[in-house]
Every structure is written in structure tokens, then in C-alpha cells.
Amino acid sequence: MIDIPPALVTEQVKINGTAGREFIAALPALAEGFLDRWELRIDGRSMHGVCALVLPVTAADGTRAVLKLQILDEETEGEPLALRAWGGDHAVRLLRHDEPTGALLLERLDPDRMLSSVADIHEAVLVIAGLLARLTSVAAPAGLRGLGDMARDMLARTPGALARIPNPAERRLIADCAAAVREVVAEPGDRLLHWDLHYENVLAAERAPWLAIDPKPLTGDPGFELWPALDNRFDPDDVHWRFDAMTDVLGLDRERARAWTLGRMLQNCLWVIEGGRSPAPHHLEIGRLLRDR
């Protein structure tokens, strides 16, 4: 019997509606099929993120791994491309991949040792920066979604979103974020981006102190990678330190990185405004701190 965590069911129904329910309903048979086909044996408790069921398994040759099952969409379909391009260098290794379903067999890391457990936030930020410096040194493979197209789409949607914001200061801030993106959209970059490297997407391993997991990859400028480390474990007094530390380690032009980070805020704000909600106050605060510096 495959254990499906209730929290995964809740998240899938919330995010994907009917498609999420269908995915959950199909999971037991899907998991059993890959356990049989790839000769795997479950040897631990089920784990999950927002979108994936992760089963700890042992292969017939004794290799300890995890089987990851998730809905295929524009964010997840590029994961095997990115993991192959990185080849286990500062990222989890891809062992097998089933293209029709998106199922992944990944090396087993230590789920009980996340970077989020490091109490010293500056130490954690520098770990993120070091991982990003290596990951973004790789040219993006063909077939990934591109930051240029994403940015142009955001700019096209901005006027409609601005019309739905009653607060003049918030409206001005989001308009300024769009203006910053316009300055850099013509040069969106060609690096392989992780897109979601926050403190819970970094795990410890025997072969390396820390490795990145769960990329939502795209092709673009490394400046677009900094937002998660500012957003997660948010501290308004630490935003400038984190931003400066990451741009230093990655060797980024600070103004371009600022523009692309404001672009991440614009992306988040568009999602919530178009969903009928208000931007998170701490997202607005990050934007103000970077804009007004």
C-alpha cells in the first residue's frame, strides 16, 4: 500500500483542482508500476513537496534512491534536462527518468538535514550563493522555457494588474518593478537557472556538504535566482546584506541583478493579483528596500 500524505492531497486539490484529484487518484497504480518496472523496494516513509510524492526506495543492486512522482507542467518538465546538464555537480543526481510520466529516480540525500536547519542565516545564504554560482555557470540546454519570454509576458500583463490595485503606493511600486524589467528584458541571459533555490531545497549528502534539489529550470540571467533567499526566512534588516553577499559570490552586476530581482517580485505580484488576492506585505517590503536603496 502506497502512503499518500494528506498534505499532498490538500495542496494538489488547492493548486490543480480536478487535475490534482486525478493525479492523486492515479498515484498508487503509478507508484506500483515503477516499483515493479525499475525493481525498487520502498524502505521508508513517504515524503512530499507541494507537487510531488517522494518515496525512499532501494534498487535491486542495493542502491538507495528516491522515486519522485509529480504532475508534468511547464515548471517540472525541464527538471531532468537540468539535472542531466549539472551531472550531480552541486545538485542531486538523476538516476533514471520516464519521459511520458515525468517519473524520476534520484540519488538518496538526507531529508532530515535541510539547509533551513542552519541557524546562522548568513551561513545559509552563503551556501545558497555558492550553489548558485556553480549551477548558473552551466549554459542552459535546449528545450527549457526562457526568461525573455516570461519577462515579456509579465510586462504585457502588468497594466491589467495595476488597474486592480487600489493602493497608490503599491501601484507605484509594482509599476517601478515593471520599469526595471523593461531595462533588462532585451538581454535575458543564457544560463541554466534553478529558479526555486530556497533553504528547504538544499539537502546534505554523504558525498557533498550540500546539494540542490527540485529545480524548476529555465534559461536566463542569474540575477533572477536571488529572490528565494530573500523571501524565505525574511528579515527586513537583512535584505541588503543577503543581496550584496549573493551578488558578490556570483560576480553579478548589481544593478542588473536588482532589476531581475524586482522582476521576481513582479512575477509573484501578478500571480496573486490575477488570483484576486493582495501581494504579501513582506514581498512588497523586499521590493521597496531594493527599489529605494
C-alpha positions as CSV (number, residue, x, y, z in Angstrom):
1,M,0.0,0.0,0.0
2,I,1.4,3.4,-1.0
3,D,1.1,6.0,1.7
4,I,0.0,9.3,0.2
5,P,0.4,12.2,2.8
6,P,-2.8,14.1,3.4
7,A,-1.0,17.4,3.0
8,L,0.0,16.5,-0.6
9,V,-3.7,15.7,-1.4
10,T,-4.7,19.1,0.0
11,E,-2.1,21.0,-1.9
12,Q,-2.9,19.2,-5.2
13,V,-6.6,19.9,-4.9
14,K,-5.9,23.5,-4.0
15,I,-3.4,24.2,-6.8
16,N,-4.6,21.9,-9.6
17,G,-8.3,21.3,-8.9
18,T,-9.6,18.4,-11.0
19,A,-6.2,17.6,-12.4
20,G,-4.8,17.4,-8.9
21,R,-7.6,15.0,-7.8
22,E,-6.9,12.8,-10.9
23,F,-3.2,12.8,-10.1
24,I,-3.7,11.7,-6.5
25,A,-6.2,9.0,-7.6
26,A,-3.6,7.6,-10.1
27,L,-0.6,7.7,-7.7
28,P,-1.0,4.2,-6.1
29,A,-1.1,2.5,-9.5
30,L,1.6,4.7,-10.9
31,A,4.0,4.1,-8.0
32,E,3.4,0.3,-8.0
33,G,4.1,0.3,-11.7
34,F,7.5,1.9,-11.3
35,L,8.4,-0.1,-8.3
36,D,7.9,-3.2,-10.4
37,R,9.4,-1.9,-13.6
38,W,12.5,-0.5,-12.1
39,E,12.8,-3.3,-9.4
40,L,12.5,-1.0,-6.4
41,R,11.6,-1.7,-2.8
42,I,10.1,1.0,-0.5
43,D,12.3,1.3,2.6
44,G,11.0,4.4,4.4
45,R,8.2,6.8,5.0
46,S,6.6,8.8,2.1
47,M,7.7,12.3,1.7
48,H,6.3,15.2,-0.4
49,G,6.7,18.7,-1.5
50,V,3.9,20.9,-2.8
51,C,3.6,19.0,-6.1
52,A,5.4,15.6,-5.8
53,L,5.2,12.3,-3.9
54,V,8.7,11.1,-3.0
55,L,9.2,7.5,-2.0
56,P,12.5,6.3,-0.5
57,V,13.5,3.1,-2.2
58,T,16.3,0.6,-2.6
59,A,17.1,-0.8,-6.1
60,A,17.9,-4.4,-6.9
61,D,21.6,-3.7,-6.8
62,G,21.3,-2.1,-3.3
63,T,21.4,1.5,-4.5
64,R,19.5,3.7,-2.1
65,A,17.4,6.3,-4.0
66,V,14.1,8.1,-4.1
67,L,11.2,7.8,-6.6
68,K,9.7,11.1,-7.4
69,L,6.2,11.3,-9.0
70,Q,4.7,14.6,-10.0
71,I,2.3,16.3,-12.4
72,L,4.0,17.3,-15.7
73,D,3.8,21.0,-16.3
74,E,6.0,23.8,-17.6
75,E,7.8,24.0,-14.3
76,T,8.5,20.3,-13.8
77,E,9.1,19.1,-17.4
78,G,12.5,20.6,-17.6
79,E,13.8,19.0,-14.4
80,P,15.5,16.0,-16.0
81,L,17.2,18.3,-18.6
82,A,18.6,20.5,-15.8
83,L,19.8,17.5,-13.7
84,R,21.5,15.9,-16.6
85,A,23.2,19.2,-17.5
86,W,24.5,19.5,-13.9
87,G,25.5,15.9,-13.8
88,G,25.5,15.8,-10.0
89,D,27.8,18.8,-9.6
90,H,26.3,20.7,-6.7
91,A,22.9,19.1,-7.4
92,V,21.2,15.8,-6.8
93,R,22.0,13.1,-9.3
94,L,19.4,11.8,-11.8
95,L,19.5,8.0,-12.0
96,R,16.5,7.3,-14.3
97,H,13.7,9.2,-16.0
98,D,10.5,8.2,-17.6
99,E,9.6,10.8,-20.2
100,P,5.8,10.1,-20.6
101,T,5.0,10.4,-16.9
102,G,7.9,12.6,-15.7
103,A,8.8,10.0,-13.0
104,L,12.3,10.4,-11.7
105,L,14.7,8.1,-9.8
106,L,17.1,10.3,-7.9
107,E,20.0,9.7,-5.6
108,R,19.1,9.5,-1.9
109,L,20.1,12.6,0.1
110,D,19.4,13.3,3.8
111,P,15.9,14.7,4.2
112,D,16.4,15.3,7.9
113,R,19.3,17.7,7.2
114,M,18.0,20.7,5.2
115,L,19.8,24.0,4.9
116,S,16.8,25.5,6.7
117,S,18.1,23.8,9.9
118,V,21.3,26.0,9.9
119,A,20.6,28.7,12.5
120,D,23.1,31.2,11.2
121,I,21.2,32.8,8.3
122,H,24.3,34.4,6.9
123,E,26.0,31.0,6.7
124,A,22.9,29.6,4.9
125,V,22.8,32.5,2.4
126,L,26.4,31.9,1.5
127,V,25.7,28.2,0.9
128,I,22.9,29.2,-1.4
129,A,25.2,31.7,-3.2
130,G,27.9,29.1,-3.6
131,L,25.5,26.6,-5.1
132,L,24.0,29.2,-7.4
133,A,27.5,30.3,-8.6
134,R,28.2,26.7,-9.7
135,L,24.7,25.9,-11.1
136,T,24.4,29.0,-13.2
137,S,27.9,28.6,-14.6
138,V,26.3,26.0,-16.9
139,A,24.8,27.0,-20.2
140,A,21.1,26.1,-20.4
141,P,20.3,23.1,-22.6
142,A,17.8,23.5,-25.4
143,G,14.2,22.9,-24.7
144,L,13.7,24.9,-21.5
145,R,11.4,27.8,-21.0
146,G,13.1,31.2,-21.4
147,L,13.3,34.2,-19.1
148,G,12.9,36.6,-22.0
149,D,9.5,35.2,-23.0
150,M,8.5,35.1,-19.3
151,A,9.5,38.7,-18.8
152,R,7.7,40.0,-21.9
153,D,4.6,38.2,-20.8
154,M,4.8,39.8,-17.3
155,L,5.2,43.2,-18.9
156,A,2.1,42.6,-21.1
157,R,0.0,41.6,-18.1
158,T,1.2,44.5,-15.8
159,P,-1.3,47.2,-17.0
160,G,-4.3,45.0,-16.2
161,A,-2.9,44.2,-12.8
162,L,-2.1,47.8,-12.0
163,A,-5.7,48.7,-12.7
164,R,-6.8,46.3,-9.9
165,I,-4.5,47.7,-7.2
166,P,-6.4,50.4,-5.1
167,N,-3.4,51.5,-3.0
168,P,-1.4,54.2,-4.9
169,A,1.9,53.4,-3.2
170,E,1.6,49.7,-4.0
171,R,0.6,50.5,-7.6
172,R,3.7,52.7,-8.0
173,L,6.0,50.1,-6.5
174,I,4.8,47.4,-8.9
175,A,4.9,49.8,-11.9
176,D,8.6,50.6,-10.9
177,C,9.3,46.8,-10.8
178,A,8.0,46.6,-14.4
179,A,10.1,49.6,-15.4
180,A,13.2,47.8,-14.0
181,V,12.4,44.7,-16.1
182,R,12.0,46.8,-19.2
183,E,15.6,47.9,-18.8
184,V,17.0,44.4,-19.0
185,V,14.4,42.4,-20.9
186,A,16.4,42.7,-24.2
187,E,19.2,40.7,-22.6
188,P,17.5,37.9,-20.6
189,G,20.6,35.6,-20.4
190,D,21.5,32.1,-21.4
191,R,22.5,30.4,-18.1
192,L,20.8,27.3,-16.6
193,L,18.7,28.6,-13.7
194,H,17.2,26.6,-10.8
195,W,14.5,29.2,-10.1
196,D,13.5,27.9,-6.7
197,L,16.7,27.5,-4.6
198,H,15.4,28.2,-1.1
199,Y,16.7,26.8,2.2
200,E,14.4,23.7,2.1
201,N,15.6,22.8,-1.5
202,V,19.1,22.2,-0.2
203,L,19.9,18.9,1.4
204,A,23.0,17.4,3.0
205,A,24.6,14.3,1.4
206,E,27.5,11.9,2.2
207,R,29.4,13.0,-1.0
208,A,29.0,16.7,-0.5
209,P,28.0,19.1,2.3
210,W,25.0,20.5,0.5
211,L,23.2,19.7,-2.8
212,A,20.4,21.4,-4.6
213,I,17.1,19.6,-5.3
214,D,13.8,20.2,-7.0
215,P,14.7,22.7,-9.8
216,K,12.0,24.4,-11.8
217,P,14.6,25.3,-14.5
218,L,14.6,28.0,-17.1
219,T,17.2,29.7,-19.3
220,G,18.1,33.2,-18.2
221,D,20.1,35.7,-16.1
222,P,21.5,34.5,-12.7
223,G,20.1,37.7,-11.2
224,F,16.6,36.1,-11.4
225,E,17.8,33.4,-8.9
226,L,18.3,35.6,-5.8
227,W,14.6,36.1,-4.7
228,P,14.0,32.8,-2.8
229,A,16.9,33.5,-0.4
230,L,15.5,37.0,0.4
231,D,11.9,35.8,0.7
232,N,12.4,32.7,2.8
233,R,13.3,33.4,6.4
234,F,12.5,37.0,5.7
235,D,14.2,39.7,7.8
236,P,13.8,43.3,6.6
237,D,17.1,44.3,8.3
238,D,19.0,41.6,6.4
239,V,17.7,42.1,2.8
240,H,20.6,44.3,1.7
241,W,23.2,42.1,3.3
242,R,21.8,39.0,1.6
243,F,21.5,40.7,-1.8
244,D,25.0,42.1,-1.6
245,A,26.5,38.8,-0.4
246,M,24.9,36.8,-3.2
247,T,25.8,39.3,-6.0
248,D,29.4,39.3,-4.7
249,V,29.7,35.5,-4.7
250,L,28.1,35.1,-8.1
251,G,30.0,38.0,-9.6
252,L,26.9,39.8,-10.8
253,D,26.4,43.3,-12.0
254,R,24.4,44.7,-9.0
255,E,22.1,46.9,-11.0
256,R,21.1,44.1,-13.4
257,A,20.6,41.7,-10.5
258,R,18.5,44.3,-8.7
259,A,16.3,44.7,-11.9
260,W,15.8,40.9,-12.2
261,T,15.1,40.5,-8.5
262,L,12.4,43.2,-8.8
263,G,11.2,41.1,-11.8
264,R,10.7,38.2,-9.4
265,M,8.6,40.4,-7.2
266,L,6.6,41.5,-10.2
267,Q,6.0,37.8,-11.2
268,N,4.8,37.0,-7.7
269,C,2.5,40.0,-7.5
270,L,1.0,39.3,-10.9
271,W,0.1,35.7,-9.8
272,V,-1.7,36.8,-6.6
273,I,-3.4,39.9,-8.1
274,E,-4.7,37.9,-11.0
275,G,-6.0,35.4,-8.5
276,G,-8.0,38.1,-6.7
277,R,-5.6,38.4,-3.7
278,S,-3.3,41.1,-2.4
279,P,0.6,40.9,-2.6
280,A,2.2,39.6,0.5
281,P,3.4,42.5,2.7
282,H,6.9,41.2,3.1
283,H,7.2,40.8,-0.7
284,L,6.3,44.5,-1.1
285,E,8.8,45.3,1.6
286,I,11.6,43.5,-0.2
287,G,10.7,45.4,-3.4
288,R,10.7,48.8,-1.5
289,L,14.0,48.0,0.1
290,L,15.7,47.2,-3.3
291,R,14.0,49.9,-5.3
292,D,14.7,52.7,-2.8
293,R,18.3,51.8,-2.0
